[in-house]
Amino acid sequence: MKIIVDAMGGDNAPMSNVKGALDAVRDFGVEVTLVGRGEDILKCLEELGEKDLPAGLEIAHASEVVEMCDNPATAFREKKNSSLTVGLTLLKEGKGDAYVSAGSTGALLSAATLLVKRVRGIRRAAMCPVVPTAKGGALLIDCGATAECTPEYLLQFAFMGSYYAERVLKRPEPRVGLLNIGAEPSKGTDLQRETYVLLKKAGDEGRINFIGNVEAKEAVLGQADVIVTDGYAGNIFLKTMEGAGSFMAGEMKKMFKKNLLTKLAALMVSGGIRSFKKLMDSREVGGTALVGISRPVIKAHGSSDDYAIRNAIRQARDFAASGIIDDIVENIEHMRLPRTVKAGESGEEIRQDS
């Protein structure tokens, strides 16, 4: 399997991306195409002790870089020879099985949507990170790609999230919950109430395992395997979890460093502390899947180090091998709502799919 990696995207590029790719080739047996300035990539490899291009690694030269200050909606078109544009073009042409980038989220979303294209019938692509919970983790969909959603968008998110949780996270019959302010079907805004009806119907038909509304506190405790929400609420949920995790880690560190007795206590529970840190460490997952695009795309965090890039490549491999995109294509008819248009002199309403 071949994974295309944006060598120039991210705060620590290109070194972290090159080293992460090198480690992934050795650890996972994948092939990697590094897209970026060839001379910079070769220099990084030389600094890593690789005088010749290692087996399993290729370089696709791209002279430009999409910067964070560039307009995310147009950058990939204005910089046609950027690592982002070249890499996604290779993916579109079938010269790789998946794509990984730690660059601009907005630019990646725009370029993936307009270059690689969404699966036919999918209204919006969604970003779905794995968030830590009391039961090992859950898929949050969406976390910011689409701030304003319709019930149909959330219906599609639920299906796509369910497929991802089952095939990549290995959760049989994943529990799908709708993020809301209460468990009752009447809770929330029109968006949540209308979406609830659609998800319940899909659940009753046996297409997803819908468990109803899920409050944020219950979601953190692991009540659902897939947390469905609009990008606005999802981003707030995600950032709150990240902030709470950092706050807790900081308070624990201060507590254990208070005196000699607490330092001894820290030694006694060091194994548990390491497990907790690993659970909260986003580098372990690697990145966020962009589902709904016709080919697998992974967005790594902008501050990713080589370990995070390595794991993002592993995640891309698993995404590409999972068959999720085939699941979406085969079930798209159950994920779309009829369209209503006015036609004819009488102005009668005719419902049609589009």
VEXDREN-2710 file (C-alpha; in Angstrom, 1 decimal):
% VEXDREN-2710
k/r/px/py/pz
1/MET/0.0/0.0/0.0
2/LYS/1.2/3.5/-0.9
3/ILE/0.6/6.5/1.3
4/ILE/1.1/10.1/0.0
5/VAL/2.5/12.5/2.6
6/ASP/2.6/16.2/2.4
7/ALA/6.3/16.7/3.5
8/MET/6.0/20.5/3.8
9/GLY/2.8/20.8/5.9
10/GLY/2.9/21.5/9.6
11/ASP/4.8/23.4/12.2
12/ASN/7.7/20.9/12.3
13/ALA/8.0/20.2/8.6
14/PRO/9.8/18.9/6.8
15/MET/11.9/17.0/9.3
16/SER/9.1/15.5/11.4
17/ASN/7.2/14.4/8.3
18/VAL/10.3/12.8/6.7
19/LYS/11.2/11.0/9.9
20/GLY/7.6/9.9/10.6
21/ALA/7.4/8.6/7.0
22/LEU/10.7/6.7/7.4
23/ASP/9.5/5.1/10.6
24/ALA/6.2/4.2/9.1
25/VAL/7.9/2.4/6.2
26/ARG/10.0/0.4/8.6
27/ASP/7.3/-0.3/11.1
28/PHE/4.2/-0.9/9.0
29/GLY/5.5/-2.1/5.7
30/VAL/3.9/0.6/3.6
31/GLU/5.3/2.6/0.8
32/VAL/5.4/6.4/1.2
33/THR/5.6/9.2/-1.4
34/LEU/6.9/12.4/0.2
35/VAL/5.6/15.4/-1.7
36/GLY/7.5/18.6/-1.4
37/ARG/10.8/20.3/-2.1
38/GLY/13.1/17.5/-3.1
39/GLU/16.3/19.1/-1.9
40/ASP/14.8/19.8/1.5
41/ILE/13.6/16.2/1.8
42/LEU/16.9/14.8/0.8
43/LYS/18.7/17.0/3.3
44/CYS/16.4/15.7/6.1
45/LEU/17.1/12.1/5.1
46/GLU/20.9/12.8/5.1
47/GLU/20.6/14.3/8.6
48/LEU/18.8/11.1/9.6
49/GLY/21.7/9.0/8.4
50/GLU/20.2/8.1/5.0
51/LYS/22.7/8.9/2.2
52/ASP/20.6/7.1/-0.4
53/LEU/16.8/7.1/-0.8
54/PRO/15.6/4.2/1.4
55/ALA/13.5/1.4/-0.1
56/GLY/9.8/2.1/0.2
57/LEU/10.3/5.9/0.0
58/GLU/9.7/8.1/-3.1
59/ILE/9.9/11.8/-3.6
60/ALA/7.4/13.8/-5.7
61/HIS/8.9/17.3/-6.2
62/ALA/6.6/20.3/-5.5
63/SER/8.3/23.7/-5.3
64/GLU/5.6/25.6/-3.5
65/VAL/4.1/25.4/0.0
66/VAL/0.6/26.4/1.2
67/GLU/1.2/28.7/4.1
68/MET/-1.2/29.2/7.1
69/CYS/-1.7/32.8/5.9
70/ASP/-2.9/31.8/2.5
71/ASN/-6.6/31.9/1.6
72/PRO/-7.7/28.3/2.4
73/ALA/-10.4/28.4/-0.2
74/THR/-8.2/29.3/-3.2
75/ALA/-4.6/28.4/-2.1
76/PHE/-4.5/25.1/-3.8
77/ARG/-5.5/26.7/-7.1
78/GLU/-3.2/29.7/-6.8
79/LYS/-0.3/27.4/-5.9
80/LYS/-0.7/24.7/-8.4
81/ASN/2.8/23.3/-7.7
82/SER/2.3/23.2/-3.9
83/SER/2.8/20.0/-1.9
84/LEU/-0.9/20.1/-1.1
85/THR/-2.1/20.3/-4.7
86/VAL/0.5/17.9/-6.2
87/GLY/-0.2/15.4/-3.5
88/LEU/-4.0/15.4/-3.8
89/THR/-3.7/15.3/-7.6
90/LEU/-1.6/12.1/-7.2
91/LEU/-4.3/10.7/-5.0
92/LYS/-7.0/11.6/-7.4
93/GLU/-5.1/9.9/-10.3
94/GLY/-4.8/6.7/-8.3
95/LYS/-1.0/7.0/-7.7
96/GLY/-1.5/6.4/-4.0
97/ASP/-4.0/4.8/-1.7
98/ALA/-4.4/7.6/0.9
99/TYR/-3.1/11.1/1.7
100/VAL/-1.8/12.6/4.9
101/SER/-1.2/16.3/5.6
102/ALA/-0.4/18.4/8.7
103/GLY/-0.9/21.6/6.8
104/SER/-3.8/24.1/6.8
105/THR/-7.1/22.4/7.7
106/GLY/-9.2/24.8/5.6
107/ALA/-7.0/24.5/2.5
108/LEU/-7.0/20.7/2.8
109/LEU/-10.7/20.5/3.1
110/SER/-11.3/22.8/0.2
111/ALA/-8.7/21.0/-2.0
112/ALA/-9.9/17.5/-1.1
113/THR/-13.5/18.5/-1.9
114/LEU/-12.8/20.3/-5.2
115/LEU/-9.9/18.1/-6.5
116/VAL/-10.5/14.6/-5.2
117/LYS/-14.3/15.2/-4.9
118/ARG/-16.9/14.0/-2.4
119/VAL/-18.6/10.6/-2.8
120/ARG/-21.5/11.2/-5.1
121/GLY/-24.6/12.0/-3.0
122/ILE/-22.7/13.1/0.1
123/ARG/-23.6/16.7/0.8
124/ARG/-20.7/17.6/3.1
125/ALA/-17.4/15.9/4.1
126/ALA/-16.9/15.6/7.8
127/MET/-13.9/15.6/10.1
128/CYS/-14.1/12.8/12.7
129/PRO/-11.3/12.6/15.4
130/VAL/-11.2/9.9/18.0
131/VAL/-11.7/11.5/21.4
132/PRO/-10.8/9.8/24.7
133/THR/-13.6/8.4/26.8
134/ALA/-14.0/6.2/29.9
135/LYS/-14.4/3.3/27.6
136/GLY/-11.4/3.8/25.4
137/GLY/-12.5/6.4/22.8
138/ALA/-15.3/7.5/20.6
139/LEU/-15.6/9.0/17.1
140/LEU/-16.7/12.6/17.1
141/ILE/-18.4/13.6/13.8
142/ASP/-18.2/16.5/12.8
143/CYS/-15.5/18.6/14.7
144/GLY/-15.5/21.7/12.6
145/ALA/-15.7/21.1/8.8
146/THR/-19.3/22.3/8.6
147/ALA/-20.4/24.7/11.3
148/GLU/-24.0/25.0/10.0
149/CYS/-25.7/21.7/9.3
150/THR/-29.0/20.4/8.1
151/PRO/-30.7/17.2/9.4
152/GLU/-29.6/15.4/6.2
153/TYR/-26.0/16.3/6.8
154/LEU/-26.2/14.8/10.3
155/LEU/-27.9/11.7/9.0
156/GLN/-25.0/11.2/6.6
157/PHE/-22.5/11.9/9.4
158/ALA/-24.2/9.2/11.5
159/PHE/-23.9/6.6/8.7
160/MET/-20.3/7.5/7.8
161/GLY/-19.3/7.5/11.5
162/SER/-20.8/4.2/12.1
163/TYR/-18.9/2.6/9.2
164/TYR/-15.7/4.1/10.4
165/ALA/-16.1/3.0/14.0
166/GLU/-17.0/-0.5/12.9
167/ARG/-14.2/-1.0/10.3
168/VAL/-11.3/1.1/11.7
169/LEU/-12.0/1.2/15.4
170/LYS/-13.2/-2.4/15.3
171/ARG/-16.5/-1.7/17.2
172/PRO/-19.2/-4.2/16.2
173/GLU/-22.6/-2.6/15.9
174/PRO/-21.2/0.8/17.1
175/ARG/-23.6/2.8/19.3
176/VAL/-24.5/6.0/17.5
177/GLY/-25.6/8.9/19.7
178/LEU/-26.8/12.4/18.8
179/LEU/-25.1/15.1/20.9
180/ASN/-27.8/17.1/22.7
181/ILE/-28.6/18.9/25.9
182/GLY/-30.9/16.1/27.2
183/ALA/-31.9/12.5/26.5
184/GLU/-35.5/13.2/25.6
185/PRO/-36.4/13.3/21.9
186/SER/-38.0/16.8/22.4
187/LYS/-34.7/18.3/23.6
188/GLY/-32.5/20.7/21.5
189/THR/-33.2/23.0/18.6
190/ASP/-35.1/22.2/15.4
191/LEU/-31.9/20.7/14.0
192/GLN/-31.6/18.1/16.8
193/ARG/-35.3/17.3/16.9
194/GLU/-35.5/16.7/13.2
195/THR/-32.3/14.8/13.1
196/TYR/-33.5/12.6/15.9
197/VAL/-36.5/11.5/13.8
198/LEU/-34.2/10.6/10.9
199/LEU/-31.7/8.7/13.0
200/LYS/-34.5/6.8/14.8
201/LYS/-35.9/5.7/11.5
202/ALA/-32.5/4.5/10.3
203/GLY/-32.1/2.7/13.6
204/ASP/-35.5/1.0/13.4
205/GLU/-34.6/-0.2/9.9
206/GLY/-31.5/-1.7/11.3
207/ARG/-29.1/0.4/9.3
208/ILE/-27.3/2.0/12.3
209/ASN/-27.4/1.2/16.0
210/PHE/-29.0/4.5/17.1
211/ILE/-29.2/4.8/20.9
212/GLY/-30.8/8.3/21.1
213/ASN/-29.6/11.6/22.4
214/VAL/-26.4/11.8/24.4
215/GLU/-25.4/14.6/26.7
216/ALA/-21.8/15.7/26.7
217/LYS/-21.0/14.3/30.1
218/GLU/-22.4/10.9/29.1
219/ALA/-20.4/11.0/25.9
220/VAL/-17.2/11.5/27.8
221/LEU/-18.1/8.5/30.0
222/GLY/-18.3/6.3/26.9
223/GLN/-22.1/6.0/26.4
224/ALA/-21.6/6.1/22.6
225/ASP/-19.1/4.9/20.1
226/VAL/-20.1/7.6/17.5
227/ILE/-21.0/11.1/18.7
228/VAL/-23.0/12.9/15.9
229/THR/-23.1/16.7/15.9
230/ASP/-22.7/19.8/13.8
231/GLY/-19.2/21.2/13.3
232/TYR/-19.9/24.2/15.6
233/ALA/-21.0/22.2/18.7
234/GLY/-18.5/19.5/17.8
235/ASN/-15.5/21.9/17.8
236/ILE/-16.6/23.3/21.2
237/PHE/-16.9/19.8/22.6
238/LEU/-13.5/18.8/21.3
239/LYS/-11.7/22.0/22.4
240/THR/-13.3/21.7/25.9
241/MET/-12.1/18.1/26.2
242/GLU/-8.6/19.2/25.2
243/GLY/-8.6/22.1/27.6
244/ALA/-9.9/20.0/30.5
245/GLY/-7.3/17.3/29.8
246/SER/-4.5/19.8/29.9
247/PHE/-5.9/21.4/33.1
248/MET/-6.2/18.0/34.8
249/ALA/-2.7/17.0/33.7
250/GLY/-1.2/20.3/35.0
251/GLU/-3.0/20.0/38.4
252/MET/-1.8/16.4/38.8
253/LYS/1.7/17.4/38.1
254/LYS/1.6/20.2/40.7
255/MET/0.0/17.8/43.2
256/PHE/2.6/15.1/42.8
257/LYS/5.5/17.6/43.0
258/LYS/4.3/19.2/46.2
259/ASN/6.6/17.5/48.6
260/LEU/8.7/14.3/49.1
261/LEU/5.7/12.2/50.1
262/THR/3.7/13.1/47.0
263/LYS/6.8/12.5/44.8
264/LEU/7.1/9.0/46.3
265/ALA/3.3/8.5/45.7
266/ALA/3.9/9.5/42.1
267/LEU/6.5/6.8/41.7
268/MET/4.0/4.2/43.0
269/VAL/1.3/5.1/40.5
270/SER/3.7/6.0/37.6
271/GLY/2.3/3.2/35.5
272/GLY/-1.3/4.5/35.8
273/ILE/0.0/8.1/35.1
274/ARG/1.6/6.9/31.9
275/SER/-1.5/5.1/30.8
276/PHE/-3.6/8.2/31.4
277/LYS/-1.1/10.4/29.4
278/LYS/-1.2/7.9/26.6
279/LEU/-5.1/7.9/26.6
280/MET/-5.1/11.7/26.4
281/ASP/-2.3/12.0/23.8
282/SER/-3.6/12.8/20.3
283/ARG/-0.3/11.6/18.8
284/GLU/-1.3/8.0/19.5
285/VAL/-4.2/8.3/17.0
286/GLY/-2.2/10.3/14.5
287/GLY/-4.8/12.5/12.8
288/THR/-8.4/13.1/11.9
289/ALA/-10.1/11.2/9.1
290/LEU/-11.9/13.3/6.5
291/VAL/-14.8/11.1/5.6
292/GLY/-17.2/11.7/2.6
293/ILE/-14.3/12.3/0.2
294/SER/-14.0/9.7/-2.6
295/ARG/-10.4/8.7/-1.5
296/PRO/-9.0/8.4/2.0
297/VAL/-7.6/11.7/3.5
298/ILE/-6.1/12.2/7.0
299/LYS/-5.5/15.6/8.6
300/ALA/-2.7/15.4/11.1
301/HIS/-2.4/18.1/13.8
302/GLY/-0.4/21.2/12.7
303/SER/2.0/20.6/15.6
304/SER/2.6/16.9/14.8
305/ASP/6.0/15.5/15.6
306/ASP/7.5/12.4/13.8
307/TYR/5.6/10.0/16.1
308/ALA/2.3/11.6/15.3
309/ILE/3.0/11.5/11.5
310/ARG/4.0/7.9/11.8
311/ASN/0.7/7.1/13.4
312/ALA/-1.2/9.3/10.9
313/ILE/0.3/7.1/8.2
314/ARG/-0.8/4.0/10.0
315/GLN/-4.3/5.5/10.3
316/ALA/-4.3/6.3/6.6
317/ARG/-3.3/2.7/5.8
318/ASP/-6.2/1.4/8.0
319/PHE/-8.6/3.8/6.4
320/ALA/-7.6/2.8/2.9
321/ALA/-7.9/-0.9/3.7
322/SER/-11.2/-0.7/5.6
323/GLY/-13.7/-0.5/2.7
324/ILE/-15.6/2.4/4.3
325/ILE/-15.9/4.3/1.0
326/ASP/-17.4/1.3/-0.6
327/ASP/-19.9/1.1/2.3
328/ILE/-20.9/4.7/1.7
329/VAL/-21.3/4.3/-2.0
330/GLU/-23.4/1.2/-1.6
331/ASN/-25.7/2.7/1.0
332/ILE/-26.0/6.3/-0.3
333/GLU/-29.7/5.8/-1.2
334/HIS/-30.5/5.4/2.5
335/MET/-28.5/8.5/3.4
336/ARG/-30.3/11.1/1.2
337/LEU/-33.6/12.9/1.6
338/PRO/-36.0/13.5/-1.3
339/ARG/-35.7/17.0/-2.8
340/THR/-38.8/19.1/-3.4
341/VAL/-39.0/21.5/-6.4
342/LYS/-41.8/23.5/-8.0
343/ALA/-42.5/22.7/-11.6
344/GLY/-45.3/23.2/-14.2
345/GLU/-47.7/26.0/-14.7
346/SER/-49.8/25.0/-11.8
347/GLY/-46.8/25.3/-9.5
348/GLU/-47.5/21.8/-8.0
349/GLU/-44.7/20.4/-5.9
350/ILE/-42.8/17.4/-7.3
351/ARG/-40.4/15.5/-5.1
352/GLN/-37.3/14.2/-6.7
353/ASP/-33.8/13.0/-5.6
354/SER/-30.8/15.0/-6.6
END
